[in-house]
Amino acid sequence: MYKLTDYDSIIRIEDGASIPKDKANSDYVEYLKWLKAGNVALDADKPTPPTYQELRVREYPPVADYLDGIAKADDLQVQRYIDECLAVKLKYPKEKQK
Amino acid sequence: MASSIETTSTTTTLKNNGNTYMSVDADDAVTFATGGISVSSLNGGQLAGMRNRIINGDMRIDQRNAGAAVTITTGNEYSVDRFGGVTSVSSKYSLQQTTTAPVGFVNSIKATSLSAYTVGTSGQNLIRHHVEGLNMGDLNWGTSGAKTVTLSFQVRSSLTGTFGGSIFNYNGSRSYPFSYSIGSADTWTTISLTITGDTTGTWLATNGVGMTIAFTLGTGSGLSGTAGAWMAGYNSSASSTVSILGTSGATLYITGVQLEVGTVATPFEHRLYGTELALCQRYYYKTTNIHEGGGLSLSEAALDSIVGLSFDYPSTMRATPTLTLLGTTSRTGASANAERVTDNHFVWGRKKTGSSTATAGAYCTGGFTLSAEL
């Protein structure tokens, strides 16, 4: 039994071997024979979706903007940083407890 | 003064102008007084090292099993490096590296019959060795210039009689069954077979199977042919040979397998261990050490950098190998599993998808294997 992957290999389930798609590789030749016999490999594992924290981190404004606003006593700049952060949080709300 | 030949009861001496330049003693040993020998070839083959086309012919290297016995079930199992089993029925024999060996050798491969089994007409049970095409292209097999080769090996068995084997090409369309005799049980016997090169058929000179050499432990009549002649089609043994599998507990030991150009079986070519190991590692590599790695994964348009367990092979492998990690494995960080395996390097771990960077790491506690066997 085999399982596909998102990268350029096939997993042989019995021993976890990672078989490259190289026709000079005897394990890959065996896999092709197995397919030709009518067998079907399992689908690749679905990649884990990013968490809301990871999504938020990607889009938060640079924290340096906030510190710069503090250093300059620029309340507008500080508030702009806070508003942008809140907008990102709104865009990616916390996941509900399962 | 002319050249002369002088003969005594023990020595023949060749002289030139009164000076001895060559003598042959009672043991047929030749001594040259001065100078050296200039020849273009020895025994029709190359002059010195790397005569033997067989890798691990003295059965010293056993990366997979470290001397443990392997029961042949599917026919894809290997015992010592480069020597594996072929079977048409599961679990009728085992293969094992042993220290039972003739003088001048340390190891042999041992086949043991696990039951008293009658091989069917189309059954076969073999010890098999593939020679890569790149290592035999110069033999010019499949052409009118096909070179003669000599196969030699040392063998012993608990049984006596006429035993069999065969040489065949990559797709089994050409084969040369051979037979050899063991007259005394449990006694090492040296076998030498000179084989005229095959002038027809297709013999690969690529990184595929050039030729296969098989020693049978029991082959049915449907896959057996006349010994000592090339024939069309697949035969893995000569006809009417001893079946090891017919006797429970019967054994066959083989070592010192050598295949060389020419008609003479020269003494076995003992290569340095490191050299032999490197030759084996073109086809298989195993480590049992812990391996780990990690770092910063950078995602770019051209190439996502994979971070994790990374390894450069000691030998460039025959083809992109199958990678099997051993023990407990883990890869974490970044955003997706990834690996890249080539014929000289692999990295197994995680990569960052999308823009920016992330850290990742991977490990395996039991090492790994790489297989690019034929």
Boltz contact constraints between the chains, C-beta under 6 A:
constraints:
  - contact:
      token1: [A, 7]
      token2: [B, 338]
      max_distance: 6.0
  - contact:
      token1: [A, 7]
      token2: [B, 339]
      max_distance: 6.0
  - contact:
      token1: [A, 15]
      token2: [B, 324]
      max_distance: 6.0
  - contact:
      token1: [A, 17]
      token2: [B, 322]
      max_distance: 6.0
  - contact:
      token1: [A, 17]
      token2: [B, 324]
      max_distance: 6.0
  - contact:
      token1: [A, 18]
      token2: [B, 323]
      max_distance: 6.0
  - contact:
      token1: [A, 19]
      token2: [B, 322]
      max_distance: 6.0
  - contact:
      token1: [A, 20]
      token2: [B, 320]
      max_distance: 6.0
  - contact:
      token1: [A, 20]
      token2: [B, 341]
      max_distance: 6.0
  - contact:
      token1: [A, 22]
      token2: [B, 319]
      max_distance: 6.0
  - contact:
      token1: [A, 22]
      token2: [B, 320]
      max_distance: 6.0
  - contact:
      token1: [A, 24]
      token2: [B, 207]
      max_distance: 6.0
  - contact:
      token1: [A, 24]
      token2: [B, 319]
      max_distance: 6.0
  - contact:
      token1: [A, 25]
      token2: [B, 319]
      max_distance: 6.0
  - contact:
      token1: [A, 25]
      token2: [B, 320]
      max_distance: 6.0
  - contact:
      token1: [A, 26]
      token2: [B, 373]
      max_distance: 6.0
  - contact:
      token1: [A, 27]
      token2: [B, 322]
      max_distance: 6.0
  - contact:
      token1: [A, 47]
      token2: [B, 336]
      max_distance: 6.0
